[in-house]
Amino acid sequence: MFQPKTVDFSKTKTFSAKDRHNLVRIDNLRTPGAQEDNLFNNEEFDILIQKLKEAKENGYTVTCFYGAHVIKCGLSRYLIWLVENGYISHLASNGAGSIHDFELAYLGGTSEHVPTAIEDGSFGMWEETGRWMNEAIQLGAKKGYGYGQSLAAYVDENPEKFPYREDCVFYRAYKMGIPVTYHVTMGTDIIHQHPTVDFAALGATSGRDFNYICHSIMQLGDKGVHMNIGSSVTGAEVFLKALSIARNQGNPLQHITTANFDIIPLGDYKSDVGKDTFEYYYRPRKNIINRPVSLGGTGLYICGNHEVTVPSLYARLKG
């Protein structure tokens, strides 16, 4: 029988991240209220703000899937504010979202310069990030934890390693009892390059996280809100599968509100598009905005830079 050849990951060289140049740092994170938060205004945004206020006032579930770029834009504190103030019931991201958050917590910085690092094979080969995250995930897998819960518990149990943990989204949410889940694609994240990686543990913990988000999606009922902030593939696909499971198990979710945040102009995003246009292949248009509300409900598109739209959520909701 044919046997594919493998690579020995133990031969991979790692480097300390302590002296790494980081593009995003604790000292340049944006702070709600500390600078001018540009107000983003249009009809779709107005509707979303009203739906979020109604959800908070009435205890409806609000789920939010965000891409890693939200952290790289220095917007961690805005996500924390939204959770702390009752506007998000469940946070989710991809594997990169967990890595940038984790690095900020221990290193005070994240986001290396990839174009130069890829040239010599040093890209992503960071000893502390890979070793500690894989250790946390493997320990959590043995305890039956999800991926996000594993990381948060590790930070909580090793505070001396994480001097900047108060700016860590998954840690702060964990302390407030809000689930944070991570939905991993094997081979896409830098901790998958590390010699200590255990793909079975990654699969077990991220699989549990999918179960957790399915439960949260079921709780949307007919009044809940789901936001997808900048995740053009993973967030759109995870939500659609979780929604299908919810409806399959008797939760119709006919009148939910969905909102996608991105910078791609879609024009009339509610119109039919053919397979000869790029819009047809843009997953959030179909999986977030259109298909989930075909039975009713409201699908919205918030088109703008995250550095404007996310602070505007804070600015519009705090008043």
Stockholm file with secondary structure:
# STOCKHOLM 1.0

chainA/1-319         MFQPKTVDFSKTKTFSAKDRHNLVRIDNLRTPGAQEDNLFNNEEFDILIQKLKEAKENGYTVTCFYGAHVIKCGLSRYLIWLVENGYISHLASNGAGSIHDFELAYLGGTSEHVPTAIEDGSFGMWEETGRWMNEAIQLGAKKGYGYGQSLAAYVDENPEKFPYREDCVFYRAYKMGIPVTYHVTMGTDIIHQHPTVDFAALGATSGRDFNYICHSIMQLGDKGVHMNIGSSVTGAEVFLKALSIARNQGNPLQHITTANFDIIPLGDYKSDVGKDTFEYYYRPRKNIINRPVSLGGTGLYICGNHEVTVPSLYARLKG
#=GR chainA/1-319 SS CCCCCCCCGGGCCCBCSTTCCCSEEGGGCCCTTTSCCCCCCCHHHHHHHHHHHHHHHHTCCEEEEECTHHHHTTCHHHHHHHHHTTSCSEEEEEHHHHHHHHHHHHHSEECCCHHHHTTTTCTTCBHHHHHHHHHHHHHHHHHTCCHHHHHHHHHHHCGGGCTTGGGCHHHHHHHTTCCEEEECCTTSSGGGGSTTCCHHHHHHHHHHHHHHHHHHHHTTTTTCEEEEESCTTHHHHHHHHHHHHHHHTTCCCTTCEEEEEESCCCSSTTSCCCTTSGGGGCHHIIIIIIGGGTTSSEEEEEESCHHHHHHHHHHHHHC
#=GC SS_cons         CCCCCCCCGGGCCCBCSTTCCCSEEGGGCCCTTTSCCCCCCCHHHHHHHHHHHHHHHHTCCEEEEECTHHHHTTCHHHHHHHHHTTSCSEEEEEHHHHHHHHHHHHHSEECCCHHHHTTTTCTTCBHHHHHHHHHHHHHHHHHTCCHHHHHHHHHHHCGGGCTTGGGCHHHHHHHTTCCEEEECCTTSSGGGGSTTCCHHHHHHHHHHHHHHHHHHHHTTTTTCEEEEESCTTHHHHHHHHHHHHHHHTTCCCTTCEEEEEESCCCSSTTSCCCTTSGGGGCHHIIIIIIGGGTTSSEEEEEESCHHHHHHHHHHHHHC
//
